[in-house]
Every structure is written in structure tokens, then in C-alpha cells.
């Protein structure tokens, strides 16, 4: 059975939210970029070998 992307939760404590709010704009942007990179890498590692990646043509069959 495939993973249901809507079936997940994530808890963030008030302390963590306050810590994020205290970051500078540059630090928040860096954090967002690092998170986006992480998500992209995890998505790419989960793809079947014959599936095309963004910017790359699909392998010949």
C-alpha cells in the first residue's frame, strides 16, 4: 500500500516556534533552503531508477 501523504502530523513546541521567530530573516531563508534541499534529495532517492528526474530526460527503454 503506498504512503498517504495526507496521513502525517508534526508537532512543534512553543519553545521551537519562539526560537524560529528569533532568527534573522537571513537565517530563516537559509533554514528554508536547507529544508527544500533535504526534501528534494529524499524525493529523488525514493524514485524508481527508470523515472525521469527534473531537467533530465527519461532513460531509453
N, C-alpha and C positions, 0 to 999 in steps of 0.2 A: 504494500500500500504506500503510495507516495506521501511525502511530507506535506501537510496542510499549512501553508504559510500564514494563514489567519489564526492558527491554533498555537499561539505563543503569548507569553506575558513576560514583562520585565519590570522589576521593582527598583526604584531609585529612592534612596533615603533623602530626607530633608537636608542632612549634612552634605551629601553629594551634590544636591541641587545648589546649595549655598556656595560650595566650593567652585562649581562651574560658573555660577553667576559672578564670582570674584575674579575670574580670569579676564585678562585684557582681550580686546577684540582680536588681536593677532593670535593670541593663544587659543581662542575659541575656533578661529579659522584653521589653525594648524591641526587642532584636535579633529575637526570635521574632515579635513583632507586625509588624515591618518585613518579615520574610520571608513571613509569611502574607499581608500586603497585596500584596507583589510577586507571589506565586503566584496570588492571586485576580485581579489585573489581567491577568496573562498568560493565564489560562484564559478570561477574558471576551473578550479581544482575539482569541482563536482560534475563538470560536463563530460559526456562521453567523448572518446578520442576522435570520433568521426563528425562531431558537431562543430560548425564554424564558430570562430571567435570574432568579436568585433574588429573590423578592419582587416580581417584575413579571410580569404576565400575558403570555402568548404573543400576538404580533400576529395580527390577524384575517387570514384567507386570502380 
